[in-house]
Amino acid sequence: MPANYKLLLVFFIVLISAVTFLSLPGDTRFSGELQNTAHTFAFGIAALISLKLLRSASQKNTHSALFQYLTVFVLCLIAGILVELLQLLTYSDADIYDVVRDAAGIVAFLAFYFYFDTSVTAKSAKNVTALRMLAIAVGATVMMAALLPLAGMSYAYYQRYHAYPVLLDFESGWFKNFIATCDSEIAVVAAPEQWANESGKSVAMVTLHQAQNPGLEFQEPQSDWTGYTHLNFKIYSMSPDPFRLTIRVHDKQHNQQYNDRYNHGINISQGENIVRIPLEDIQSAPAGRKMSMMEIAGIILFAAQLDKTANIFLSNIWLD
């Protein structure tokens, strides 16, 4: 094998290894989605390398160009599946959807290359042109579908930025990108008729299941809370039985210890419950230091040792 093809083979191995076992800096939803999208481009480039290597290894190959493309697709897809299986064995972050992203990259890049490939022949020039146009259409469609999650995440960050000082807005879909549930369910509904102050607005209906700590985590809120004095939200409960929720706020310096964050119990009674927390209390909560109000990293709302399922309605969360 010529030296330049050996270099291509090394690049192929390095590329696949990098996208599989290396992580982008920053533990954010955006970096995670960017890492996912990298699979599409890495396996797309790997497919082109594989096609080049296949043709170099069989200069006298009598198989058609279409057969070569199909061979490369199958081999690269198998490589993607094996990579995910290897991640399972090494306790890494295996994800079946990565295989879908890999396949999208393989198809899109091969389709784009097919358009310019002079080795493609057909019975007539018209047939070749039709095949090339079909390849471009397929490649563009698959690539747009592959990039859609990253585009959606980027737009969610844009909406989150412009919603500030509203930290969580249930009347806009972007909140779904920054919320995680634990032994709970969330759905956006119209405020119940009994909740007069929120009439006509969209609120979150949260079902807290009987579990140790059912609740919601609001990830990556707008981090700079300086210039404001209070954290606000409202909770409406239809249950005649009171229960207790806990709100937790932490910053980027949080060491996962209980005394290194803000923890506050909220007694929930039937009807509207207005929660208004002074940011001074949040700032002074960690033991031995002050919370960085420019680096707020997360908000968690949960119930401890809930003995039966509870339903609440949650308003937007905002600063003032």
N, C-alpha and C positions, 0 to 999 in steps of 0.2 A: 504493500500500500504506500503510495507517495506520501512525503512528509506533510504536505498541506492537508491531505485527508486524515492523517493521524491527528493533526491539530484540530480538525473539525470534530473528530471522535472525542478528544479530550474536552473540547468546549461543550459538547453534548452532555457528557457525564457531569461536568462542573455545573452546568446550567440546571439540570434536573435536581442535582444534590442541593444546590443553593435554594431553589424555590421550595424544596421539600423540608429541609432541616434548619434553615436560617429564618429568623423572624425580623421584621422591620422594627426599628426603634419606636418606642412610644406604645403604651397600652391603651389605645383608643379604639372606638368603633370604626373610625375612618381608616386607621392603619390596618385593622383586621380585614376590612373590605378590600383595601389596596393589596394586601397579601393574597387574598383570594383571587383577585383579578390578575395578579402576577402569574398564576397558574396558566391562564389563557395564553398569555404572551410567551411564556417559557416553553410550553409544549407546542405552540405554533412555530416558534423558531426551531425547536428540536425536530419537528416534522420536516422542515425544509432541509435541515442538516442530514436527516435520515434519507431523504430522497436523493440528495447529492451523493451520499455514501453508497446507496443502493446502486445507483447508475455507474459509479466509479468501479464498483466491485464486479459489474457484469457489462462490460463495454459491448459485448456481442449478444446481449440479451435480446431474445426475439419477442419477449412479452410487450404488449402495447403499453403506451403511457398511462392509460386508465388503470391497467392492472398494477402498474408500479405505484400509482397514487393510492389504490385500495390497499396494497401491501403495507405501505408506509402508515396509513391510517390505523390498520389493525395492530401493527407492531408497536406504534406509539401509544395506542390505547391500552394495550396489554402492559406496557411499561408503567402507565399511570395507575393501573389497577394494582400492579405489584408494589409500587411505591406506597400506596395506601395500606396494603397488607403489611409491608415492612414497618410502617408507622405504628400499626396495631401491636406488632411484636416488640417494638421498642418503647411502648407506652407514650408515643407522641400523639399529636392532635390529628388523628385520622378523621377524614370526612368524606363520605360517599359523594357529596356534591363537588368535591375537588375533581373527581373523575369526570363529572359533567363539564366542569370548566376546562379540564384538559382536552376533552373531546371537542369542545367549541373552538378552542385555539387551533387544534389540528385541522379541523374542517375549514375554518376561516382562512388560515394562512395558506393551506394547500389550494383552496379555491382562488385566492388572489394570485398565487404563483401560476396556477393553471392558465389564467388569462394571458400571461406573457410567454408561456412555455411553447417554444417553436417546435418541440418534438411531438406535439399533439397533432394528429392527422385524422382526417375523416374522408368519406367518399367524395365530398364536395366542399368547396370553400364556404358555401352557405351553411353547411352543417357545422363546420369549425367555428364560424362566427356565432352561431346560435349556442354552441357549447360554452364558448368564452363568455357570452353575455349571461348565460345561466349561472356560470361559476361566480361571476362578479355579484350577481343578485343574491346567491346563496351565501357567499362570503360576507357581504355587507349585512345581511339579515342576521346571521349567526353572531357576527362581531357586535352589532348593536344590542342584541339580546344579552350577550356576555358582559357588556359594559353598563347595562341598565342598573344593576344593583349599586355599583360605584357612583353612578350619576345620581341615583336616588338618595344615597347617603350624603353626597355632597350638597344636594339641595336641602336635605334635612338640617344640616349644619347652618346653611344660609338662613333658613327659616327660624331656627333656634336663636341665631344671633339677632335677627331683626325683631323677635318677639320680646326680647329683654326690655324691662325687668320681669316680665312673665317668664318663669322658669319652666313651667309645664303647662301646655295649652291643649286641652282636650277638644277644642273646637277646630283644631288643625291636625292633620295626619302625621306630622313630623315627630310627635311625641313617641310613636311606636318604635322609633329607632333608638330610643334612649331609656327604655323601661324594661325591666326584667321581673318576672313573677316567681314566687317561691310558695308552693302549696296554696296558690291563689289563682284567681282568674280576673281578667279586666275586660270590660266592654264599654264602648262609648254609647250613651243613651241620652234621651231628653231628660232634663231634671224632673223628678216626680212633682205632681201637681201640688203636693203639700209643701214643697220647698219654694215658698213664694219669692224669696230673695234671688233665686236662680231661675225663675220661670222663663221658659223659652230658650235657655242655654243648654249646651251639650256638657255633660258631666261624665265622670267615670263611675260605672257601677263595679264595685270590687267585691268579689266573693272570697272570703277568708275561710279556708277549710280547717276542720279540726286537726291540728298538727302542733308541733312544738313552736315554730316561729313563722306562721304564714304571713306573707306581706309582699310589698313592692319595693324594688330598688330603682331609684331614679339616677341613672348613670350619666356622668359628664354634664351636669348642669352648667350653665354659664358660670365660669369660675370666679369672676371678680365681683364680690359683693360689697366692695367699698363704696361709700357714698350713700348707702341705704341704712335704715335703722331696724327694720322688722322683716321677718319671714312670715308670710300669711297663707292660709288656706282654710277651707270650710269642709266640714264633714256632716252629712245628713244620715241619720239612722232611723229606720222605721221600727226597730226592735224595742219593745218595752223594757228589755233587760239591759242594764248598763254593762259595759265591758271596758277594758283598758287597752289602748294602743301605745306604742312607743315610737318616737321619731328619733332617728340617729342622723347626725351630720358629721362628715369628716373631710379633711383636706388631703392634699397630696403627700404630706409628711406623716400621715397616720401610720402607726406601727401595729395596727390590728389589736391593740390592747384596749380593754373597756374604758380605762381612765384617760385614754388619749383621744377622746372624741366627745361630741355632745350627745347626751342621752336624756330624753325627757318623756315622762309618762303623760298620757292624755286620757282623761276619763270621758268616755263617749256615752251620752245619754240619748234618749229618744228625741228626735227633732234635729234642729240645726245646732252644730257645735262650731263655734268660731275659734280658730287657733291663730294667735298672733304672738310670735316669739321675738323678743329683743335680740338683735344680732350681737349685742354686748355679751349676752349670756352664752351664745355659741362661741364667741371668740375666747372667752375666759374659761371654757369648759375643760380643755386638756390639762392634765396635771403637769406642772413644771414648765409650761410654755403657753404661748398664746396661739390659737389657731390662725393660720394664714388666711385672711379674708379675701385675698387675691388668688387663692389656689384651692377653692372648694371643689372637692372631687366627687362627692356623692351624697345622696339623701336616701334613707331607708325608712319606710313606715311599716311597722309589723305589730302583730299581737303575740304575746308570750303565753304559751301553754293554753291555747284556746280550747275550751271543753266542748264547743259545738260550733257549727258553721255560722258565720256572721256575714251579713251583707251591708255594705255602706255605699254611700254616694259621695264622691270626692270632687271638689271644685278645682279650678286652676290653682296653681301655686305661683305666688309672685312676691316680689320685694317692694317695699316702699320706704 
